Amino acid sequence: MTNWSRCRRSLLTAQPEFPPTVRVWLKRDSGQYWPSIYHAMPSPCSCMSFNPETRRLSIGLDNGTISEFILSEDYNKMTSVKNYQAHQSRVTMILFVLELEWVLSTGQDKQFAWHCSESGQRLGGYRTSAVASGLQFDVETRHVFIGDHSGQVTILKLEQENCTLVTTFRGHTGGVTALCWDPVQRVLFSGSSDHSVIMWDIGGRKGTAIELQGHNDKVQALSYAQHTRQLISCGGDGGIVVWNMDVERQETPEWLDSDSCQKCDQPFFWNFKQMWDSKKIGLRQHHCRKCGKAVCGKCSSKRSSIPLMGFEFEVRVCDSCHEAITDEERAPTATFHDSKHNIVHVHFDATRGWLLTSGTDKVIKLWDMTPVVS
C-alpha cells in the first residue's frame, strides 16, 4: 500500500510480507526518496489511510486490528495513538472522516464497522453480503458506499450509533474492485473485475448508470479530479485511462430478446418452428451495442467505437447503426497511457496533478499528470 503526503515531499508505504513494516520516505535535495522511518508491525499490513491535515496514519492489519499513529511535523517520527479491535480477520478498507472524527473500515469477516477516533469506541456495524472491496463516504448526507466481491454496491445512512440500509444496486458481472465518490456532481464510480467502470448518478435520482469500457483486465483503482471533471482508472493490464466526464454521455441500451434477427428475420438456432417453416438453418444471436437489437452475424458485420456510450474500443454494431454513427460521435473521450506494471494501488494528488501507482512488481511510480489532467 502507498500514500502520498502533500504536506511535505514524503511518501508512505506499508509492507504486507514478512517482516511487516511501515516506512516513510522523504525526498532529498538530490531528488531521490530515502526512508526516514522504518516501523515494524505485529501483523502483515493490508491497507492504510493517511490524513495530511492531522498527520494521522491508520493502518489495517491481517489480524483485524487497526493501528493508529501520528506523524511528527518533520515526518521523522511516528507515535502510536491507539489500536481498534475492528474485525475478526483481515482489514480490507479504511477511511478516516475528519469532520466527524470517525474511522470507517471493512474486513474479510464481511463486516462494515465505524469507530469514534477520539474515544476508540465502536459505534456500530453492518454485515455485507460478501467481502467488501470498495469504501467511500459522503460527509454531507452521511451516506457510506460499500462495494463487494459479489458485484453489489450497498448504500447505508450512518447515525452516531446506528445505520439504516438505503438501497443496494448491481450493474457489474464481476466483483467490485474500486469505488470513487464525487461529492460535487454527486456521482459514484465503481470499477470491477469485469474490466468496466460504471458511473452511477446518485444525485440525479433517475437511476442513470453510464458504462465505461477502456480496460483489457480488471479495474484496480479509481481517482477523480473534481476541478477538471476527469476520472482516472487504472487496471491490471497496466493501463492508465483518463476519462473526460465533462461531456454528455449516453446510457447503453438494454439488450432486446427475440427468436429471430430483428433486421433480416432469419431464425436463431433455438427457434425450431421458424427454422422448419422457412427451411433455413438457425443462426447465432448477437446484439448491437448502440441500439440493443438482437441481430445475426451477417447484419452486424461492422465494428465501431462509441465513446459517448463508453465504448472507446471498437464493438459490434448492426449495419444500419454503423452507417448512422458520425465521425464526431467516434471522437475519443479518453486518453490511454501504459504504466508498464500491473497496478494494484493508486493515490492522486489533485493539488499537484501527481499520480502515484504501486504494482505487483513492488515498484512505486510517481507520474506528472498535468499534461492530461488540466
HELIX and SHEET records of a PDB file:
HELIX    1   1 PHE A  272  SER A  278  1                                   7    
HELIX    2   2 LYS A  298  SER A  300  5                                   3    
HELIX    3   3 PRO A  307  MET A  309  5                                   3    
HELIX    4   4 ASP A  319  ALA A  324  1                                   6    
SHEET    1   A 4 THR A   2  SER A   5  0                                        
SHEET    2   A 4 SER A  10  GLN A  15 -1                                        
SHEET    3   A 4 THR A  21  LYS A  27 -1                                        
SHEET    4   A 4 TYR A  33  ALA A  40 -1                                        
SHEET    1   B 4 CYS A  45  ASN A  51  0                                        
SHEET    2   B 4 ARG A  56  LEU A  61 -1                                        
SHEET    3   B 4 THR A  65  LEU A  71 -1                                        
SHEET    4   B 4 MET A  78  GLN A  85 -1                                        
SHEET    1   C 4 VAL A  91  VAL A  97  0                                        
SHEET    2   C 4 TRP A 102  GLY A 107 -1                                        
SHEET    3   C 4 GLN A 111  CYS A 116 -1                                        
SHEET    4   C 4 ARG A 122  ARG A 127 -1                                        
SHEET    1   D 4 ALA A 132  ASP A 138  0                                        
SHEET    2   D 4 HIS A 143  ASP A 148 -1                                        
SHEET    3   D 4 GLN A 152  LEU A 158 -1                                        
SHEET    4   D 4 CYS A 163  ARG A 170 -1                                        
SHEET    1   E 4 VAL A 176  ASP A 182  0                                        
SHEET    2   E 4 VAL A 187  SER A 192 -1                                        
SHEET    3   E 4 SER A 196  ASP A 201 -1                                        
SHEET    4   E 4 ALA A 209  GLN A 213 -1                                        
SHEET    1   F 4 VAL A 219  ALA A 225  0                                        
SHEET    2   F 4 GLN A 230  GLY A 235 -1                                        
SHEET    3   F 4 GLY A 239  ASN A 244 -1                                        
SHEET    4   F 4 ALA A 334  ASP A 338 -1                                        
SHEET    1   G 2 HIS A 286  HIS A 287  0                                        
SHEET    2   G 2 ALA A 294  VAL A 295 -1                                        
SHEET    1   H 2 LYS A 302  ILE A 306  0                                        
SHEET    2   H 2 PHE A 311  VAL A 317 -1                                        
SHEET    1   I 3 ILE A 343  ASP A 349  0                                        
SHEET    2   I 3 TRP A 354  GLY A 359 -1                                        
SHEET    3   I 3 ILE A 364  ASP A 368 -1                                        
END                                                                             
